Amino acid sequence: MRLPPGWSTSSRERHSALQEEVLLEGDIDLGSGRFEAPAYFCFPPGAPHGPGSTVDGAVLFVIFDGAVDIEYLD
């Protein structure tokens, strides 16, 4: 997934499947602080995360262990 500089989302979300992400390039904040590449994130099923944003843009490798669904919490 490629996120352009300045991308953001205003809502927290969760998924029914395990979500893993590897930040390959750039920076991202998934609600728990700003991280720069390389970084790894893991969200167990039902774990809320976000809102998300990037300052300089980001390239992420995203894996879902099941159907991709999004439940927005805000």
C-alpha positions in Angstrom: 0.0 0.0 0.0 1.4 3.4 -1.0 0.2 6.5 1.0 0.9 9.9 -0.4 2.5 12.7 1.8 0.0 14.2 4.1 -2.4 11.3 4.0 -4.7 10.9 7.0 -7.8 9.2 8.3 -9.9 10.7 11.1 -11.4 7.5 12.5 -10.2 4.6 14.6 -11.0 1.2 13.1 -10.8 -2.6 13.7 -11.0 -5.7 11.7 -12.2 -9.3 12.4 -9.0 -10.7 11.0 -5.4 -10.5 12.2 -3.7 -7.5 10.5 0.1 -7.3 10.1 1.9 -4.4 8.5 5.6 -3.8 7.6 6.5 -0.1 7.0 9.0 -0.4 4.2 9.5 3.4 3.4 8.5 6.7 5.0 6.7 7.4 8.2 3.3 6.5 9.7 1.3 7.2 12.9 -1.4 4.5 13.6 -2.6 6.2 16.8 0.3 5.2 19.0 3.0 7.5 17.9 5.0 8.3 14.8 7.2 5.6 13.4 9.8 5.6 10.6 10.8 2.7 8.3 11.6 0.0 8.9 8.8 -0.9 11.4 6.4 -3.8 12.1 2.9 -3.6 13.4 0.5 -6.3 14.4 -3.2 -5.9 15.3 -5.0 -8.9 16.6 -8.6 -9.5 15.5 -10.8 -6.8 17.0 -7.9 -4.6 18.2 -8.7 -0.9 17.6 -6.1 1.3 15.9 -5.9 4.7 14.3 -6.5 7.3 13.4 -3.7 7.1 10.9 -1.5 9.7 9.2 1.8 10.2 7.4 3.9 13.3 7.0 6.2 12.3 4.2 4.3 9.4 2.7 4.6 5.7 3.3 5.0 2.3 1.6 3.5 -0.6 3.6 3.2 -4.3 3.1 -0.1 -5.3 4.6 -1.3 -8.8 5.4 -4.8 -9.9 6.6 -5.3 -13.4 7.9 -8.9 -13.6 6.6 -11.5 -11.4 5.0 -10.8 -7.7 4.9 -13.5 -5.9 6.7 -13.4 -2.5 8.4 -15.5 -1.4 11.3 -15.1 2.4 12.0 -15.3 3.2 15.7 -15.6 7.1 15.6 
